[in-house]
Amino acid sequence: MADAADSLLLTLEVEAAAARNAELSCTVEALQEEVQQLRGRSLPSVTSSPKQTVSNIPSAPVRPTPPPVDEPREVFLALDDLLFEVADIRSHLLSTTYVDLTSRTFDPDTTVTARALRCVAEVKKLKEALLVSQQSTNVQIMELRRALGDQIAANERQQAHFAVQRAMLERRCDDLQRQCDDVLAKQGEKVLNRVIQSPAVHNEKHEQRGDAGAGGPP
């Protein structure tokens, strides 16, 4: 019963480790997609215009630059939250991980792009940490499966040994039963012979007494 419980516990640990690994992979993929979307939204508002050379030759009319959008600050805050979530996940994978989150001054010219790039870098680090964790989990799963297989093989060998012992005990019991039956049969024959011989002996003694009385003086 204890061996079956140990086997079930090992199986449950293998399934739990595989489930945690799949959940972390989905989380990293979702974070990567969100970073790419936020980065794509922030680049048009923070990309600097290329330098233009001054020339006396008249050039084509330039379209007026659209007014700045109020989204950079919101994007920055979203990236800041995303960076915190990535750092928090990585800290659960690697307990020694430290991410500096003190620089939160908003600057629409540089901060959004820098924050987006930093988020991408942190996601890559998270991916590396996840791969390391995945490899470690795979090793643990292999060890658990090997231990489970060894335990199953040991149980099978033990059951085979018990089967051999049981067969030997059954043969021994059969031999003892036959010996007991033989002894009882012999004892029964002796008792039966005594019962059969008892009336004959009694009659013989009675006849001897009668003969002795007849041969005496008148």
C-alpha positions as a Markdown table, in Angstrom:
| # | Residue | x | y | z |
|---|---|---|---|---|
| 1 | Met | 0.0 | 0.0 | 0.0 |
| 2 | Ala | 2.9 | 2.4 | 0.9 |
| 3 | Asp | 4.6 | 1.6 | -2.4 |
| 4 | Ala | 1.5 | 2.5 | -4.4 |
| 5 | Ala | 1.2 | 5.8 | -2.5 |
| 6 | Asp | 4.8 | 6.6 | -3.2 |
| 7 | Ser | 4.4 | 5.9 | -6.9 |
| 8 | Leu | 1.3 | 8.1 | -7.0 |
| 9 | Leu | 3.1 | 11.0 | -5.3 |
| 10 | Leu | 6.0 | 10.8 | -7.8 |
| 11 | Thr | 3.6 | 10.8 | -10.7 |
| 12 | Leu | 1.8 | 13.9 | -9.2 |
| 13 | Glu | 5.1 | 15.7 | -8.8 |
| 14 | Val | 6.0 | 15.1 | -12.4 |
| 15 | Glu | 2.6 | 16.4 | -13.7 |
| 16 | Ala | 2.8 | 19.5 | -11.4 |
| 17 | Ala | 6.3 | 20.4 | -12.6 |
| 18 | Ala | 5.2 | 20.0 | -16.3 |
| 19 | Ala | 2.2 | 22.3 | -15.6 |
| 20 | Arg | 4.3 | 25.0 | -14.0 |
| 21 | Asn | 6.7 | 24.9 | -16.9 |
| 22 | Ala | 3.9 | 25.3 | -19.5 |
| 23 | Glu | 2.3 | 28.2 | -17.5 |
| 24 | Leu | 5.6 | 30.2 | -17.3 |
| 25 | Ser | 6.1 | 29.7 | -21.1 |
| 26 | Cys | 2.7 | 31.2 | -21.8 |
| 27 | Thr | 3.4 | 34.1 | -19.5 |
| 28 | Val | 6.7 | 35.0 | -21.3 |
| 29 | Glu | 5.1 | 34.9 | -24.7 |
| 30 | Ala | 2.3 | 37.2 | -23.6 |
| 31 | Leu | 4.8 | 39.6 | -22.1 |
| 32 | Gln | 6.9 | 39.7 | -25.3 |
| 33 | Glu | 3.8 | 40.5 | -27.4 |
| 34 | Glu | 2.8 | 43.3 | -25.1 |
| 35 | Val | 6.2 | 44.8 | -25.1 |
| 36 | Gln | 6.3 | 44.8 | -28.9 |
| 37 | Gln | 2.9 | 46.5 | -29.1 |
| 38 | Leu | 3.9 | 49.2 | -26.6 |
| 39 | Arg | 7.2 | 49.8 | -28.4 |
| 40 | Gly | 5.4 | 50.1 | -31.7 |
| 41 | Arg | 3.0 | 52.7 | -30.3 |
| 42 | Ser | 5.7 | 54.8 | -28.7 |
| 43 | Leu | 8.3 | 54.9 | -31.5 |
| 44 | Pro | 6.4 | 57.4 | -33.8 |
| 45 | Ser | 6.2 | 60.0 | -31.0 |
| 46 | Val | 9.8 | 59.8 | -29.8 |
| 47 | Thr | 11.8 | 59.2 | -32.9 |
| 48 | Ser | 13.8 | 62.3 | -33.7 |
| 49 | Ser | 13.7 | 63.8 | -37.2 |
| 50 | Pro | 16.8 | 63.4 | -39.4 |
| 51 | Lys | 19.0 | 66.4 | -39.8 |
| 52 | Gln | 18.3 | 68.5 | -42.9 |
| 53 | Thr | 21.0 | 70.4 | -44.8 |
| 54 | Val | 20.3 | 74.1 | -45.4 |
| 55 | Ser | 20.4 | 75.0 | -49.1 |
| 56 | Asn | 19.6 | 78.1 | -51.0 |
| 57 | Ile | 17.8 | 76.0 | -53.6 |
| 58 | Pro | 14.1 | 76.1 | -53.0 |
| 59 | Ser | 12.8 | 72.7 | -51.8 |
| 60 | Ala | 9.5 | 71.0 | -51.8 |
| 61 | Pro | 7.1 | 72.2 | -49.2 |
| 62 | Val | 7.3 | 70.3 | -45.9 |
| 63 | Arg | 4.1 | 69.1 | -44.2 |
| 64 | Pro | 3.6 | 70.6 | -40.8 |
| 65 | Thr | 4.6 | 68.3 | -37.9 |
| 66 | Pro | 1.5 | 67.1 | -36.0 |
| 67 | Pro | 1.2 | 68.2 | -32.4 |
| 68 | Pro | 2.6 | 65.8 | -29.8 |
| 69 | Val | 0.2 | 63.1 | -28.6 |
| 70 | Asp | -0.6 | 62.7 | -24.9 |
| 71 | Glu | 0.1 | 58.9 | -25.1 |
| 72 | Pro | 3.9 | 58.8 | -24.2 |
| 73 | Arg | 3.3 | 59.2 | -20.5 |
| 74 | Glu | 0.6 | 56.5 | -20.5 |
| 75 | Val | 2.9 | 54.3 | -22.5 |
| 76 | Phe | 5.7 | 55.0 | -20.1 |
| 77 | Leu | 3.6 | 54.1 | -17.1 |
| 78 | Ala | 2.4 | 50.9 | -18.8 |
| 79 | Leu | 6.0 | 50.0 | -19.6 |
| 80 | Asp | 7.0 | 50.7 | -16.0 |
| 81 | Asp | 4.3 | 48.3 | -14.8 |
| 82 | Leu | 5.4 | 45.7 | -17.3 |
| 83 | Leu | 9.0 | 46.1 | -16.2 |
| 84 | Phe | 7.9 | 45.5 | -12.6 |
| 85 | Glu | 5.9 | 42.4 | -13.5 |
| 86 | Val | 8.8 | 40.9 | -15.5 |
| 87 | Ala | 11.2 | 41.6 | -12.7 |
| 88 | Asp | 8.8 | 40.0 | -10.2 |
| 89 | Ile | 8.5 | 36.9 | -12.3 |
| 90 | Arg | 12.2 | 36.6 | -12.8 |
| 91 | Ser | 12.8 | 37.0 | -9.1 |
| 92 | His | 10.6 | 34.0 | -8.5 |
| 93 | Leu | 12.7 | 32.0 | -10.9 |
| 94 | Leu | 16.1 | 33.2 | -9.6 |
| 95 | Ser | 16.1 | 34.4 | -6.0 |
| 96 | Thr | 19.3 | 36.3 | -6.5 |
| 97 | Thr | 17.9 | 38.5 | -9.2 |
| 98 | Tyr | 17.8 | 42.3 | -8.6 |
| 99 | Val | 16.3 | 44.9 | -11.0 |
| 100 | Asp | 16.7 | 48.6 | -10.4 |
| 101 | Leu | 13.2 | 50.2 | -10.6 |
| 102 | Thr | 14.1 | 53.6 | -9.0 |
| 103 | Ser | 14.5 | 55.6 | -12.2 |
| 104 | Arg | 10.9 | 56.7 | -12.9 |
| 105 | Thr | 11.3 | 60.3 | -14.1 |
| 106 | Phe | 9.2 | 60.8 | -17.1 |
| 107 | Asp | 10.9 | 62.4 | -20.2 |
| 108 | Pro | 8.9 | 62.2 | -23.4 |
| 109 | Asp | 12.0 | 62.6 | -25.6 |
| 110 | Thr | 14.0 | 59.6 | -24.3 |
| 111 | Thr | 12.3 | 57.8 | -21.5 |
| 112 | Val | 9.6 | 55.9 | -23.4 |
| 113 | Thr | 12.0 | 54.4 | -25.9 |
| 114 | Ala | 14.6 | 53.7 | -23.2 |
| 115 | Arg | 11.9 | 52.1 | -21.1 |
| 116 | Ala | 10.7 | 50.0 | -23.9 |
| 117 | Leu | 14.2 | 48.8 | -24.8 |
| 118 | Arg | 14.8 | 48.0 | -21.1 |
| 119 | Cys | 11.6 | 46.0 | -21.0 |
| 120 | Val | 12.7 | 44.0 | -24.0 |
| 121 | Ala | 16.1 | 43.4 | -22.4 |
| 122 | Glu | 14.4 | 42.2 | -19.2 |
| 123 | Val | 12.0 | 40.0 | -21.1 |
| 124 | Lys | 15.1 | 38.4 | -22.8 |
| 125 | Lys | 16.7 | 37.9 | -19.4 |
| 126 | Leu | 13.4 | 36.4 | -18.2 |
| 127 | Lys | 13.4 | 34.1 | -21.2 |
| 128 | Glu | 16.9 | 32.9 | -20.4 |
| 129 | Ala | 16.0 | 32.3 | -16.8 |
| 130 | Leu | 12.9 | 30.4 | -17.9 |
| 131 | Leu | 15.1 | 28.2 | -20.2 |
| 132 | Val | 17.4 | 27.5 | -17.3 |
| 133 | Ser | 14.4 | 26.7 | -15.1 |
| 134 | Gln | 12.9 | 24.6 | -17.9 |
| 135 | Gln | 16.2 | 22.6 | -18.2 |
| 136 | Ser | 16.3 | 22.1 | -14.4 |
| 137 | Thr | 12.6 | 21.0 | -14.5 |
| 138 | Asn | 13.3 | 18.6 | -17.3 |
| 139 | Val | 16.2 | 17.1 | -15.3 |
| 140 | Gln | 14.0 | 16.8 | -12.3 |
| 141 | Ile | 11.3 | 15.2 | -14.3 |
| 142 | Met | 13.8 | 12.7 | -15.8 |
| 143 | Glu | 15.1 | 11.9 | -12.3 |
| 144 | Leu | 11.5 | 11.4 | -11.0 |
| 145 | Arg | 10.6 | 9.2 | -13.9 |
| 146 | Arg | 13.8 | 7.2 | -13.4 |
| 147 | Ala | 13.1 | 6.9 | -9.7 |
| 148 | Leu | 9.5 | 5.9 | -10.4 |
| 149 | Gly | 10.7 | 3.3 | -12.9 |
| 150 | Asp | 13.2 | 1.9 | -10.5 |
| 151 | Gln | 10.6 | 1.7 | -7.8 |
| 152 | Ile | 8.2 | 0.0 | -10.1 |
| 153 | Ala | 10.9 | -2.5 | -11.2 |
| 154 | Ala | 11.8 | -3.1 | -7.5 |
| 155 | Asn | 8.1 | -3.7 | -6.7 |
| 156 | Glu | 7.8 | -6.2 | -9.6 |
| 157 | Arg | 11.0 | -8.0 | -8.4 |
| 158 | Gln | 9.6 | -8.1 | -4.9 |
| 159 | Gln | 6.2 | -9.5 | -6.2 |
| 160 | Ala | 8.0 | -12.1 | -8.2 |
| 161 | His | 10.0 | -13.1 | -5.1 |
| 162 | Phe | 6.9 | -13.3 | -3.0 |
| 163 | Ala | 5.3 | -15.5 | -5.8 |
| 164 | Val | 8.2 | -17.9 | -5.6 |
| 165 | Gln | 8.0 | -18.1 | -1.8 |
| 166 | Arg | 4.3 | -18.6 | -2.0 |
| 167 | Ala | 4.7 | -21.5 | -4.4 |
| 168 | Met | 7.3 | -23.1 | -2.2 |
| 169 | Leu | 5.0 | -22.7 | 0.9 |
| 170 | Glu | 2.1 | -24.2 | -1.0 |
| 171 | Arg | 4.2 | -27.2 | -2.0 |
| 172 | Arg | 5.4 | -27.6 | 1.5 |
| 173 | Cys | 1.8 | -27.4 | 2.8 |
| 174 | Asp | 0.8 | -30.1 | 0.3 |
| 175 | Asp | 3.6 | -32.3 | 1.4 |
| 176 | Leu | 2.7 | -31.9 | 5.1 |
| 177 | Gln | -0.9 | -32.6 | 4.3 |
| 178 | Arg | 0.0 | -35.8 | 2.5 |
| 179 | Gln | 2.2 | -36.9 | 5.4 |
| 180 | Cys | -0.6 | -36.1 | 7.9 |
| 181 | Asp | -3.1 | -38.0 | 5.8 |
| 182 | Asp | -0.7 | -41.0 | 5.7 |
| 183 | Val | -0.2 | -40.9 | 9.4 |
| 184 | Leu | -4.0 | -40.7 | 10.1 |
| 185 | Ala | -4.6 | -43.5 | 7.6 |
| 186 | Lys | -2.1 | -45.8 | 9.3 |
| 187 | Gln | -3.4 | -45.0 | 12.7 |
| 188 | Gly | -6.9 | -45.7 | 11.5 |
| 189 | Glu | -5.9 | -49.0 | 10.2 |
| 190 | Lys | -4.3 | -50.0 | 13.5 |
| 191 | Val | -7.4 | -48.9 | 15.4 |
| 192 | Leu | -9.6 | -50.8 | 13.0 |
| 193 | Asn | -7.5 | -53.9 | 13.3 |
| 194 | Arg | -7.8 | -53.7 | 17.1 |
| 195 | Val | -11.5 | -53.4 | 16.8 |
| 196 | Ile | -11.7 | -56.4 | 14.5 |
| 197 | Gln | -9.3 | -58.5 | 16.5 |
| 198 | Ser | -10.9 | -57.7 | 19.9 |
| 199 | Pro | -14.0 | -60.0 | 19.5 |
| 200 | Ala | -11.9 | -62.9 | 18.2 |
| 201 | Val | -9.5 | -62.8 | 21.2 |
| 202 | His | -12.4 | -62.6 | 23.5 |
| 203 | Asn | -14.1 | -65.7 | 22.0 |
| 204 | Glu | -10.8 | -67.6 | 22.0 |
| 205 | Lys | -10.3 | -66.9 | 25.7 |
| 206 | His | -13.9 | -67.9 | 26.4 |
| 207 | Glu | -13.4 | -71.2 | 24.5 |
| 208 | Gln | -10.2 | -71.9 | 26.4 |
| 209 | Arg | -12.0 | -71.4 | 29.7 |
| 210 | Gly | -14.8 | -73.8 | 28.6 |
| 211 | Asp | -12.3 | -76.5 | 27.6 |
| 212 | Ala | -10.5 | -76.2 | 30.9 |
| 213 | Gly | -13.8 | -76.7 | 32.8 |
| 214 | Ala | -14.8 | -79.7 | 30.8 |
| 215 | Gly | -11.5 | -81.6 | 31.3 |
| 216 | Gly | -11.7 | -81.3 | 35.2 |
| 217 | Pro | -12.9 | -84.0 | 37.7 |
| 218 | Pro | -16.6 | -85.0 | 37.6 |
